[in-house]
Amino acid sequence: MKLSVIGCGYLGAVHAAAMASIGHDVVGIDVDERKIDALSRGEAPFFEPGLQDILTEGIAAGRLRFTTDMSAAQGAIVHFVGVGTPQQKDGYAADLTYVNAAIDALLPYLSPGDVVAGKSTVPVGTAAGLAPRVEAAGATLVWNPEFLREGWAVKDTIDPDRLVVGVPATDAGAAAVDILKQVYAPPVEKGTPFLVTDLATAELVKVAANAFLATKISFINAMAEIAEVVGADVTQLADAIGHDARIGRKFLGAGIGFGGGCLPKDIRAFAARAEELGRGESVAFLRQMDEINLRRRDRAVQLVTDALGGSVFKKNITVLGAAFKPFSDDIRDSPALDVAVRLHGLGAWVTITDPEAIENAKAKHPQLNYVDDRDEALRGADAVLVVTEWDEYRRQMAPEHVSELTAGRIIVDGRNCLDAAAWRNAGWDYYGMGRP
Ligand code: UDX
């Protein structure tokens, strides 16, 4: 099927390449010429496992191309809209400028019977506001939220947990469902749940899912705060409650909290939207979730400060990790980088390394000392912080080896990902998050 994908950022670039990989004929469209040039050359503009391969294959097979020319959307049957919905500069609400601009730019190229499938995360009610414009062009607007995780984006797109499509309760809506089932034929045939809802529910599913995930993380981080007072161990607590299938162990990783381009902005936008709808109190807890999460960054800074005798001033601190999570080069709202920047602000000599995110981090925070090689970064450190749980730090870093490189023996495990006993046995002062 002929498809267009408007917006070639994280979501759009992956979606376009993934749709080509399952056999569709796809054009990706974006206003950013540099991005389009890179994608047209088959270069993934960010680190995402598996993306490079499907980009190259799709382009070589002639099923995938990228352009800045919106008229290329003409002739496609489904137009996916995956542009960004960032946090507004002066508030918490989502900025819908790009969504509106993308729809307006697309309208002249729509044909009757086309489906416009919104994928961006939007405040509930957005689709209803956009629908009349799309319908006036004879097309149907549906909402098909995206649940991909960075680092797993290709897998999550080709083989998702579920597909959700919000459609209007009309014949055109029913026809759009049939078309989308054809688009997603491989997962549909495999039995992947395909949920058809109204537009508002589909929009809400996405923000509710992210709010739930953020709440789960913040809940365990709140337990970490309590554990710290009484000398309990939040990782054992998480294991114990996680055995209850109703709770589950996933997303109960206490540490320096969630970051990235989605969870923080999405819960803020959701709270702002609920307030607009006069239901602010229903999700008032999300503000608290945000606060708990942000407090854990303070805690990591406090732990290293206390361990260094009350001040980090002119101390050599090595920060392992800059990305907001492993298998990503994304530094948007990265707790890891935030902790590093704060320590630098307090007068520490901060050296930071990361397997993938150094270039992005350097461009945003040039004041830090960036080192590619982990061992080089560790040399001479008074204290070490692990803030992104890459395997290079979690599994492949023996305490005895690190002892030969550093000046001090202080390690702060901001992700509770190290073997505390192994570090202590090697003579280190180990500090976890919510652990004695
Ligand atoms: C998230 C959602 O998972 C995804 O479904 C949605 O489409 C986009 O937002 P992503 O931002 O890629 O995906 O990252 P995710 O894996 O959810 O992690 C988010 C943050 O939470 C990271 O900073 C991670 O380190 C943190 N986290 C995750 C924890 O602190 N503890 C955990 O137990 C799990």
Boltz pocket constraint, residues with backbone or C-beta under 6 A from the ligand:
constraints:
  - pocket:
      binder: B
      contacts: [[A, 146], [A, 147], [A, 148], [A, 149], [A, 150], [A, 151], [A, 210], [A, 213], [A, 217], [A, 249], [A, 250], [A, 251], [A, 252], [A, 253], [A, 254], [A, 255], [A, 256], [A, 257], [A, 258], [A, 259], [A, 260], [A, 261], [A, 262], [A, 263], [A, 324], [A, 325]]
      max_distance: 6.0
